[in-house]
């Protein structure tokens, strides 16, 4: 009988997903290090550059990080002058994060990080990548649905 409290084996899909994620983030962090930027800071800048101003709490949800982690990331980006807080026109009490000129200038200088995807998946059939995406998407949706329903087993 299998012990339900035992950790997942190293060969499990969860273990490999986690290892792949951390390896990709490590490569990303290495590429961003010369710019004094971390991967989560990069993701925040990317959202602000591509989608425009955003509420900090929306970034928490979108980037799936803890509120306290996002507060630290935003404080660092504010200190570096890469983002600024502006009052929301609809509700002056709410603050939107917006990229600054310095942030946009830095963004334009950053390396294209698509090489990480190429490094990981070149030579892998597109159909295999599509299957992996579908499987992980389905698993994630099922687990998130379970959590939204109260997480009872």
N, C-alpha and C positions, 0 to 999 in steps of 0.2 A: 504494500500500500504506500502511495506517495504521501510524503509529509507536506502539507499545504503551507507550512511556515518556513520551509527551506528556501533559500535564495534561488533565483532562476539560474540555470546553468549558463556558462559562458557561451554556449552555442545557441542560446535562445534568440528569437527575433528581437526581444526587448534589449538584450545585452548588446547585440550587434547594432541596433538602432542608436543606442546610447553611445557606443564607441564611435560610430560614424559621425554622430553629431558633435561630440567633443573633439574628434580629430579635425573636422571641418572648421570648427570655431578656433582651434589652435592655429591652423594655417592662416585663417583670417586675421587673428590677432597678430601673428608674425608679420603679415603684410602691412598691417596698420601701425605697427609699433614705431616706425620712423616718423609718423605723423602725430605721435602722442595721442592716439585714439584707440579705444577699445571697441570690440565688436558691437556691444549694445549701444555705445555712443554712435557708432556708424549707422545702426538701424534707426535710431531716433533721427539723425540727420537725413537719412534716406526718406523717411516718411515726410519730414518737413519740406524737403526739396521736391519730392514727387507729388505730394498731396496738399501741400500748403499748411498753414497754421493748424495746430491741433491742441486739444485739451490734454493736459498731462494724464488725467485718468483714462482717456481714450487710448493713449500710448501704453498704459499698463495692460489694458485688455488686449490690445493688438499685438504687443510684443511678448505677452505672457510672462511678465516679470512681476515680482512683488512690488507693492506700492513704495515700500522703503527703499528698495533697490532703485526704482525709477527716480525717487526724490534725490538720491545721491548722484545718479547719472545727470539729471537735469541741473543740479547745483554745480557739477563739474563743467558742463557745457556752458552754463551762464558765466562762471568764473573765467573760462577760456574766451568768452566773447563770441561764441559760435551760435548761440541762440539768445533770444530775449523773450521776456514775458510782456504781452500787451493785453490791455483790457478788452474783453469781448464786447462788441458793439451792442449786442442784444441784452447783455447783463454785465454791467461794469464790475460786479464782484468777481466774475469768473475771469481767469487768466488763460490766454492762449499762448502756446509756445510758437515762436516764429524764428526762422533761420535769419541770421544777420548777414551783412555783406562779407564779413570775415568768414563766416560759416560757408557761404556760397563759394567764396574763393577757395577755401580749403577743399570743399567737395569737388571742385573742378580739378584739383591737383591729385586727388586720391586715385590709386590704381583701380583698374577694372577688375573686380573680384570674380568675374565669371570663370576665370582660370581655375578656380576651386572646383566648380562643377565639372569642367573638362578633365581636370586631374583625377577626379573621383570616378567619372563615368565614361570617359573615352574608351571605346572598344566594347562597351556593354551595349547590347542590342536595345534600341529604343523601346521595343515591346516589353523587354524585361524591366526597364525602368518604369514604364507605365504600370506594369503589374505591381511592382513594389510600392508605387505611389497609391494605387487603388487599395492594396491590402492595408497599408499604414493609415490611409484616410478612413477606411471602414472601421478599423480597430479604434482609432482615435474618437470617431463619432460615437461609437458604442460606449466607450468609457466615459466620454463627456455626458452622454445621455444618462448613463447610470448615476453619475454625480449629481446631475440636475434633478433626478428623481429621489434624491436623498441618500444615495450611496448604500442602501441596504442590500445585503446579499441574499 
